[in-house]
Structure formats: C-alpha cells, structure tokens
C-alpha cells in the first residue's frame, strides 16, 4: 500500500473513532440528564393542597324491580314504612293493608363529591343493601337525595344498578360469587350544590404532607423557593408547608400551585418496621439499622402420632379374640442444627434479612426476633404492630 494512501486510511479511522466516542459521550450525557432521581417524588404525589379534597355524601333510598330477592317486609319494618311514604307522596294510600312484595329493598347510597364539582356534574354512586335482601341484580334506584355532613343536599342519585357478584342456590347446594348485595351506578349522581371554595382569591395556601416529616417539609420549602427565586414557601411543621404568592408578582395562586406541583423532592422518613401479627406480614424500611447482636432461634417440637392396629387370631385358631393394639410414635425436634448468629453493628436491611433467613426462621418467628432485638436496644428503628 502506498504511504499516502496508508496515511489517509489511518486519519479516516482515527476520525471515525473520535466521532463514535463523542457520540457515546453525548448519549450518556443526555441519559444522565433526562433520567430522574429514583428516590425523588413530585410534590403533587407527597402533598395535598389544603381544602382541595373530596366530600363524602350519604343517602337512604329504595331499589325496585328485583326478582323476588328484596327485603322481607316482616323483618324490615323500615322498608315497609318507606314504601308507604313513597306511595302516599304519589297519591296512593295503602295504610292498614298487608303488603307481601319482595321486589323492593332499602339501601344506603354513598358517593364522594369531587373537589370543585359544579352543579350538573355527574359522579359515581355506591349502593349497599340495608335489610335482608339477597340480590340487587336487575334493580333500579329511585331518586335519592345525598346529604353532606352539614345535613344539606348536595346531589341526587338514580338509575339502574350494576352488580358484579351473583348467587344461585338449589335444594342441595348453593354458590355465591362476589357480593350481590352491593352495586354501583356509573355517573348515577348529579351534583345539585357546590362547595364554596375559591382558590384563586386566596393569597396563601397550605400544602399538607402525606407522611409528615421535618426533613421532607424543609426540603419541599427549599425546592419551591429555589424555583420561584424568592421566599414563597416556609415549613410550618412536619406536616405543613405554607405557600404564599411572591411579593411583587402578579402570578395567580392557581398557576403557582400548578407550576410547583411537578417539582421533585426527595422525601425522608423515620426507620420503621411494620408488623401484622395476624397475617405474619413484615415490612421494613431501608433505613433500619441493627447494632451488634447475637441471635439464636430454636423451638422444641414434640410430635405424637397414634396409629392403632388390629390384632386378630388366625383363621383356624380355637380361641382368641380380635383386639385393638395401640401404636404410638413420638418424635422430638430440638432444632439442634440451629446455630447462634452474630450480626455486626450497622448492618443494612439486606444483611438483617439474610441473617434471619440463614437461621431458617419463618415470618411468625421473625416477628418475635425483631421484637426481641428492639427490646434489647439493638434496633435503631420504630416497630409498629398493626
């Protein structure tokens, strides 16, 4: 190969390598920029705006059109009284007569009124049987006022029920899947009255943390102030951050909340171990630390098995009788293979789990061990028993 051609080939190869390295560096830089921190969360996911919430509504109504699976009027006097009152409002007087209908059921209607819901807006409602109705399939809810905690009517509900469960029975067997006495009506409620709350007219608002913590509250205020460029947020307590309109700014409070709710904050939390003794569930936070401690786990298990055997004389024996001979098998497990395990100080959650698994303990025994470590003062965490 001529020398000039060889030099050009080397220059071209070097240029290609430089371009590949530059492209790879640019790719890594872009990935590092667009990849969010794994431990950071948006403000809208860890805090709520005070006053922006749902309101619970409740009402009492009647479901009609059931196929003989409604309330038994003898056992549900409130259903009979409700039927009489409803028919009287329609001009039908049936007082003093004996009703035997089984196609009506008294129900409780519940719903959540969304925040800032205006009159005419629709919402879902849930219907639950109040009497001894067996099935609400095929029923229709009559107009039912839904009241708030103040006793005022905020919505009305009506419509055909959608039941997910069912039940069927025969002379010798029966089957029930789901809960046939609970139903829903999609968009079955209509808002008649709104809850007065004008966020745009306010000069300040409080952000309530879902998991109160001093560190998280302060970090949130610092992130907001850094974004705004002035002191617009301050930590009031572990569960509250006060947000104010910046001095000299004409930005609306609604726009300010919209801008800051996407900011990332790294929440902090106390080391905690949550134990559900009934189901044997254990949840440990990543901040759990254990000092130097020795752990031994062993149970004495005695298993007694009775296997009685029948002893009878031979086929041509002149005497003897059939008798039951007891046969008892006793097994003792002292867990001698279990050894004492020493855990060094400052171990992480993974080390703690590995050490307990090495002992061969189950969830029930692990609960007792964790509680014993806490009593010994070797666990730097809070234990919460559900």
URNOR-V939397 format. One record per run of one state. SS is the DSSP state (~ for helix, > for strand, _ for the rest). FROM is the first residue (numbers start at 0). LEN is the number of residues. If there is no record, write none. Layout:
BEGIN
ss:SS from:FROM len:LEN
ss:SS from:FROM len:LEN
END
This chain:
BEGIN
ss:_ from:0 len:2
ss:~ from:2 len:32
ss:_ from:34 len:5
ss:> from:39 len:3
ss:~ from:42 len:4
ss:> from:46 len:3
ss:_ from:49 len:5
ss:> from:54 len:10
ss:_ from:64 len:12
ss:~ from:76 len:13
ss:_ from:89 len:15
ss:> from:104 len:9
ss:_ from:113 len:8
ss:> from:121 len:8
ss:_ from:129 len:10
ss:> from:139 len:8
ss:_ from:147 len:5
ss:> from:152 len:8
ss:_ from:160 len:1
ss:> from:161 len:1
ss:_ from:162 len:3
ss:> from:165 len:4
ss:_ from:169 len:4
ss:> from:173 len:4
ss:_ from:177 len:4
ss:> from:181 len:10
ss:_ from:191 len:7
ss:~ from:198 len:3
ss:_ from:201 len:2
ss:> from:203 len:6
ss:_ from:209 len:4
ss:~ from:213 len:15
ss:_ from:228 len:4
ss:> from:232 len:5
ss:_ from:237 len:2
ss:> from:239 len:5
ss:_ from:244 len:8
ss:~ from:252 len:8
ss:_ from:260 len:3
ss:> from:263 len:3
ss:_ from:266 len:5
ss:> from:271 len:5
ss:_ from:276 len:4
ss:> from:280 len:4
ss:_ from:284 len:5
ss:> from:289 len:1
ss:_ from:290 len:2
ss:> from:292 len:3
ss:_ from:295 len:5
ss:> from:300 len:6
ss:_ from:306 len:2
ss:> from:308 len:3
ss:_ from:311 len:11
ss:> from:322 len:3
ss:_ from:325 len:2
ss:> from:327 len:6
ss:_ from:333 len:7
ss:> from:340 len:3
ss:_ from:343 len:3
ss:> from:346 len:1
ss:_ from:347 len:1
ss:~ from:348 len:10
ss:_ from:358 len:4
ss:~ from:362 len:13
ss:_ from:375 len:3
ss:> from:378 len:1
ss:_ from:379 len:2
ss:> from:381 len:4
ss:_ from:385 len:1
END
